[in-house]
Amino acid sequence: MPLVPPPRPKAAPAPRPSDTADVPSSSVLSGNQPEWSVGELSAKLKQTLEDRFGHVRLRGEISGFRGVHGSGHAYFALKDGQAKIDAVVWKGVYGRLRQKPQEGLEVVATGKITTFPGKSSYQIVIDGLEPAGLGAWMALLEERRKKLAAEGLFLPEHRKPIPFLPRVVGVVTSPTGAVIRDILHRLQDRFPRPVLVWPVRVQGEGAAEEVAAAIRGFNALPAAGPIPRPDLLIVARGGGSIEDLWAFNEECVVRAAFESAIPLISAVGHETDTTLIDHVSDRRAPTPTGAAEMAVPVRAELVALVADLAARGGGAVRRRIERDRADLRGLARAMPGPDMLLAGKRQRLDLAEARLAPALAAGAARHRARLQAVLDRLARHSPELALAQARTRLARVDDRAARALRVDLRRRQDGLADLGRRLVLARDSGLERARTLEARRRDRLTGVVARLVQAGRRDAERRRARLDALAGLLGTLSYRAVLDRGFALVRDPEGRPLRHAQEAAAAALLSLQFADGSVEAVPSGAPAPDLSPGKPKRGAPRGPKPTPAKQGTLFEI
């Protein structure tokens, strides 16, 4: 509601003398007026303003908003046709606002009136912000719709087909409303399916974040996990005003529905209600009951359809078998008999048999003539003659081979002699290089040995110094050094050291170890131990044992 100025006060009576101590009065003489510092006056004005008004609700238009400051706070002004007031939203409050500040938006702000001494001005510290009236809601909705449409979130090609019969249906709605009961009842009537309900708030602060988290949570379920992943999502809510349905117009909900890999049906409000999630969902249902009808088919109708299709398929198969049987009978009548099929082949066989004898005689005559021709050529070209001619050619060739062999042998001997000379030179050169390398390596080895000996001496000296230091530290920290200074180590009969007087008093016998030996003692109040002759106790001093009557205790002074 708008801020109403307080009524003008009546003329105040003359101030009493006691009032002049705190508040300056015009009736007091100038010389008697108290002096105020600027800080004191600012604090007094701040206290007066906050006590008088406290929390108020202001309606006005946002002006001068340039985004969130680097510190996380937001600064702007609220104005109407008559006045303007500065406004500030602290960082912690800004993150919780359902309606963020926007330039030119008419809002109703709830906050506390206070002053800012640094500028000598008053301002409102805002705790809550909401649009002022239905027109502002619709203007904000249209602006957000245009923004998301420009990004392509409402394009039809992004919509996914709804599965015909989902195995699991996920529902995002309030678990206490009538919506979930209507959906479950309708699914049970049509085709019972397992339903996973993600309970959320469907209006109020934080509802949009819960709906977006539920959609992303269903999509994050593993396909083969312990909780089955739904094949279809239904985001549902009953009817209401635009303020009640505003959670489904939030940008986080719209983007979560757009990013959902699971097909999504939106059923928000009644048939006349439209939210931004309806534009990005894969299908919009007019009511939550309609969403359940879109999600699954009618089981009875599906059974009847399957039975009808089965009957039609059986009839089609029977008709096909009868038609194929008739075609087979017709083809069998048209086929010739076995005698007719073999008659032509028998005739061809008889003709071939009649031609076979003349063909064999003619073939034998041709082969006989060819054999006679070969015998005639062999008689004209005798093998003995060919052998004699070959021996003559071989004798001529024999002399040339011997000469070529001698020439090749001489050439190879010259090559071997040259190779021997080269090998001798290479051997001498390699030996010289090996001697030089050996001398160089010997020098390097001598230097390395010298450095190694020197390094060994230095390491031995370092280790000896460290050992001496550790020996000195061991002597300092050893309990025997403490014993040398006059202290004693108290042990129980089992040889365990005792650190507390209570433990020493509970022991039957004590062993006191000094620097030069050990003695036994009995705590005060403990029974005297058996000191009969026998095996000496552990830690007892060697030599004659003292008598119990003369033995002292640890706690005697």
Beta strands, then each sheet from edge to edge (+ up, - down):
strand 1: 55-63
strand 2: 74-79
strand 3: 84-89
strand 4: 106-116
strand 5: 121-131
strand 6: 169-173
strand 7: 195-199
strand 8: 232-237
strand 9: 264-268
strand 10: 283-284
strand 11: 489-491
strand 12: 510-514
strand 13: 517-521
sheet 1: 1+ 2- 3+ 5+ 4- 1+
sheet 2: 7+ 6+ 8+ 9+ 10+
sheet 3: 11+ 12- 13+
end
